[in-house]
Amino acid sequence: MNNSPLPAQPVNPPRSRSTLPRPDPTTINPPAGAMDKPSTLLVHFDKGSAAMVNEIKADLEGSDVAAKVEAMKRAVMLLLNGETLPTLFITIVRYVLPSEDHTIQKLLLLYLEIIDKRNAAGRVLPEMILICQNLRNNLQHPNEYIRGVTLRFLCRLSELEVLEPLVPSILKNLEHRHHFIRRHALSAISAIYRLPQGDQLIPDAPELVERALASEQDASARRNAFLMLCLCGTERAVVYLVSNAERVTEWPDLLQMAAVDLIRKVCRSPNRADKGRYIKIILSLLSSPSTAVVYECAGAIVSLSSAPTAVRAAAETYCKLLSSQSDNNVRLILLDRLNELHTSHRDVMVVVVMDVLRALASPNLDVKRKVLDLVLDLLTPRNVEEVVLYLKKEVVKTQSGELEKDGEYRQMLVQAIHACAVEYPEVAGSVVHLLMDFLGDTNIAAAVDVVLFVREIIETNPKLCVSMIQRLSDTFYQIRASRVCSITLWILGEYSLSLSEVESAIATIKQCLGDLPFFTISEEGETIDSSKPAHPMVNSVTVSSRRPVVLADGTYATQSAATEAISTPSFTPGSLSSTLNLRSLILSGDFFLAAVVACTLTKLVLRLEEVQPSKVEANKACTGALLVITSILQLGLSSYLPQPIDNDSYDRIVLCVKLLCNIGDDVRRIWLQSCRQSFAKMLAEKQFRDTEEMRAKAQISHGQPDDLIDFYHLKSRKGMSQLELEDEVQDDLKAATGGFTKETDGANRLNRILQLTGFSDPVYAEAFVTVHQYDIVLDVTVINRTKETLQNLCLELATMGDLKLVDRPQNYTLAPESSKQIRASIKVSSTETGVIFGNIVYETSNVMERSVVVLNDIHIDIMDYISPATCADVTFRNMWAEFEWENKVAVNTVIQDEKKFLSHVIKSTNMKCLTPQSALDGECGYIAANLYAKSVFGEDALVNISIEKQIDGKLSGYIRIRSKTQGIALSLGDKITLKQKGGS
């Protein structure tokens, strides 16, 4: 069975000022001092009243410019809050349009952009004609700023009736002397041409823009012109790009970015005959001084070509950016790109592994962690020695203490070296002795990782056994952590095989225990136990403590015990309490360690009897071990320590005494052989499990037997570059292995279609929900089932939870029995089950009031954001102790088999079971397992399942969920509560 961590005792949640009470708050148990969620501030703005409108009118009609500015701002705010202000339009036309103030003119354009320009029938309001003359005057204004902002405003107009009289003035601005005006004139032409029927207003727009591009010198204006050709005249843009291919590297970075986007667009088309020419352009842009251009080119070349040369160029580009950029967010993005390359082109990425390692110079631990994870996936027999050597240098650097988190970084390095040594045992000898210097590290987690690494290497590398045992004996006195001492003692007991090793191990243990007994009792006074220093370089100071006790005959005596404080030149003062590390830990009440000492001495004595030819020496060693063990028992049974020895440790130590007094051959074989065999079996099972996980992750694709394969050897190679030839080979390989085959799950897509309204409603709506990592896209199909035209039809959506509507869908007009596709984007900020609700509002010509159709709620499932993940048992326990929120769910299911219930929970929660299968085997009526998953936002979800079968056959127990945030704990608990009753 797996020894799963017991959750902490629940405490009451803190009252948060920022969140409303959640349903059933007793199920969620944060610890004291948990952080409150960020508050939401609602800014109140008064609705428009008649008095306020009159006040705005009075300010606008006055001559005070500052008052007009404030009045326009208030009018814009009212419009943005849903007010219509129909009586204000004429006032603005009369008193605001003639103003020459730049701020007023800018606010005027904002006002014109916001107001409704069409009536209920969808026609342009007659009043808008009054604006045309003012806009025409602005387009001919002598001030460049007025012209520019007016042209920029026209990019947002979609009313052709307003734009048509302005076209000649817009075209004249293409030849203006100032680049600011030309730049916005090009943008306005592009926006007008892309409108429905906009090509009728400016039919020769692509030709005009092409001529302007040929003579333009301003970088932004050239970019706007080139983008217009890319959108509206792709062939002209391609001709311009190809004709200037030799000078692309001299273009400004804005134009280079547009060129990369054009190449991407062109190469997506089925006809890819000129792909090699475009790839050459991108390769030339990799030397651009702009990092943004270089980054985009690296991504483009990978999407266009899978040739090793192209992939290597992209990888080297990412590595150069990784070493040159100081922003940690940029580095994390680059590492994500490199990880994507590794997934599909591992053989090419192996070449740049040392370049990736240089990113360890970053002080950010997240960057370091990603680098190490990526490098470990790129290990090969050729580069493993270089990688391990680099990691050794990094370990040495952590000893300087210059960084704040040296201990945590050292722990990451130890784990990485451990993984290297497990996969390639031949490199273990070059690092294990260096890492053993950190067995006494003040960072206990790092020291535990080191000793676990030593324990595994000493089993898998028998050649290193002798030197490692000797090094452990020499450095044992430096170890201060109880767990590290326990594991080290187990190693000494199992792998000390020769006579000298056994004698050295026994001497080391006795030296670290000091003089016996641990305390003395005297009727006449106190007696001080003066233990000798365990190391010649250590200066010791005896510290004694005493207390009165009552003896068996009723007399009083003084009980005293002595330990030694030390000062060692090689250690930080105050960091160690004694060189007698075992003595200090045992006197602190650690009887589990005392039991480990007893077991280790028993194993060493048993092995000494096998390798020691002299029976006298063996008996002497046995007597010394018995003296140590009985002294430990005496200490545990005394009243000197506040807590007496626990029953488990007592039984274990008594067993050791009995074995040393009388032992049989079967028991000797169990103690000297079975433990090591069990450990070897555990390592083999772990390696098998890791191999199975890697095999499961491998993406195996199969091609169809009748798929077409082009043999490039039989093709004409005339005029083809080496990169094009490599690309042909990669395409053939993908065709042969099914790399181009995309499996589509039609049933899964159908499951994501949600019906939002009833069949009898006048408007039928259904939504296809697409969940990306950080946003949700709703493709809503709206069908007008009536015989009337629906005007101002609007999809109004609202969210609950950590969801945010990105933009509000616009109004539409639906003809009878017609349909419309409406897309809405929703931003997701955390892993929490959210709800999207809303309605469809529309108007008809027969009914003056607006009609409303309420939509069904859309529940966003937490399963869309979490995925199975793995972590070490130590990491799981540390997170379990650290995380703030706990949700406790009682088991209530009709399933009567505990293993079947565990499988059902794993399937329902999309989590990974960390408990090995061997720990779950057998029929014992109860089960304990740990589950782990990670969200797309980097959040960790921990689940501990503890269940047992009752006499009546039903399952009982609890499922505990822990996470760092409240949302994931609540949502996962609700999911488990909903799904646990099912049997499938």
C-alpha angles and dihedrals in degrees: 000000000000115000096230119193117259112236120242121261110276118251131191116275118248117252108252121209091206106054134055118237111281122225113277097002093183092077095065119070120188121178122249114282096030114162118260118236118253114277124241117225117207112203112211119217119183118243118249114272132183091255092051092048090050091050091051090049091051092051092047092050092051127087098237107112095200091052091050090052092052091045092052091049091052090048092051091048091051091050091049089052092057103268117137102202095192094173093058098067098078091046090054092048092052102040108020104040095064093051117116095199111118095216092052091048091051092049089047091057090049089052092050090049093054103043123090108260097187133062128229090279092057096251126131114265113252090230090066089072086069089063096054095074091050092049090048090052091049090051088056096039116132090228112087094209094057091049093047098049090045091053089048089051091053089060087069098049119099100175108108092195090063095041099047098075090045098056097090091052091048092052092050090058089064087077098045116131095233118078092212090067095041090051094055093040089060091049091050092050090050093050093047094047092052093054119102105277088001090126087068091062094051106016094168095046096122091051093048092048092047091055091047091050092053092057100032120111103177113098097219093045091050090050092051091049093047091048090051090054091046091055102036107020109027094167092055090048091051092049090050092048095048093046090053097039093120092053099043091102089060094053120106115264094252091058092044090055090052090050091054091051090050092051090051091051095047096046092054089068118098092247105075099162094125096043092113091058092052093047089055089055091051092048089053090051091056087082093057116129090228112092091203091057092046091050093049092047092052091053092045096051092053091050092050102042138026094192114131091237092056094044091048091051091051093047093049090048092052090048092052090051090047092057096041101046119082098189110102093210090056090049092051091051091050091050089052089054091049090049090054089052090050091054094059104020107034095149091059094044092056089073094061098044093112091050089054091050091060088071087075085086087080112103092218113103094208090058091047092050093051091047093052093046091051094046093050089057091053099054118132132167088259099055103028094091092052091047094049091047090053091048090050090056090050090051090053090050091057090065091069092073093218095129125067095230101039092134094054092045091049089052090054091050092049091052091049093050089047090055091048092051094048092052095040109025093183092076095053094088093061095056110025096080092049092051093048088069086072097058087103094047116145087227098081094194091056091047090051090051090051095051092046088052091050091049093053096043094049089057098044096040109048090175091068095047098095097048093043093051090050091049092049091052091049096048101034094101090063094062114104104168117092095219093049089050091051094052093043091052090051090052092049091049095049104038104034096104109152126069095251092048093050093047091046092050092050091048091049093052093048091047092053091048094053127203120346141267103045091222138006134214124214129180093207099049146305126324122200122216106222107198117192120241113268093221131038092228092057123095110207132204117195115231116190133190126191141184135181118257136184115237126218092263092053098256124129125246139168119248116203138176130190134209130172129239112210142202115200124184092223096051135067111260111254094017094099128046097197144350085229090079097168091047093050093048094046093047088052088063101262098145093161087067089045089056090050089052090052093049092047093050089048092053092046093050091048091050091045089058088058098047100031112087092194113079090196092061091045092052090047091053090048091052091050091050091049089051091054093046095048090048088055090050090048090053092047095050094045126092093234095097119060092233121043123222116288120244096247094053091044093053091047094051093045089052089055090053092051092048093052091050096048126002133171131211094253093053091045090054091050093051097043102036115015097062093055092045090053091051091050089050091051092052091049091051091049091051091048091050092050091049091051091050092051090048091050091051093051111104108227116187127182128204124222116255093236096049115126116251121191114210104217091196088070094048127093110261095192112136095003121130124224090256092054090050091051090048091054090053092050092049090052091050091050091049091050094048098039096253092144093050114105115197112216122197104213093182091054091052091050090052089059094057109098125192109229102181138027125264091245095054116107088237119044118201135178130173134214108210118211115186117202125177099272105011143039123223119205115198101194120192111205119192125192104220094180132087092239134083112255113217129199091008107181133182106220115195134182131181138214122203127021093333126115129193107233099202136356115247114245128243121271139191115227122200119218113292092357129128137220134199113223121186124202127182123209124192119224118208104175144010099270131126106255136187128221116200136164147121144248116247123193144157133224131198092241098050119054095198123074117256122223130204113192115221128220115256119261113218115205110217120225088219089075091066106040129068133184115273139172133227138168119274091243091052091050092052093047091051090046090057094042104045117101107211127063129182118193117202121187117225111251112163143133090224110107101187113082095209092049090050091050091051090048092053091047091051094045095049099038091230135142122245108228095186108097118244092242090063090053097049121106135046110269102138097245137066138191123192141164123225126194136188137165128217127223087252092059095257119146122224118199124190128184117193118197114173139153136189116248126218091261091056097254123126122241134178140084140285111212122198123194129184140153093246131051096228099063092045092052096042095047090047091052090049093051092046090052097045105035095081092060122094098209 
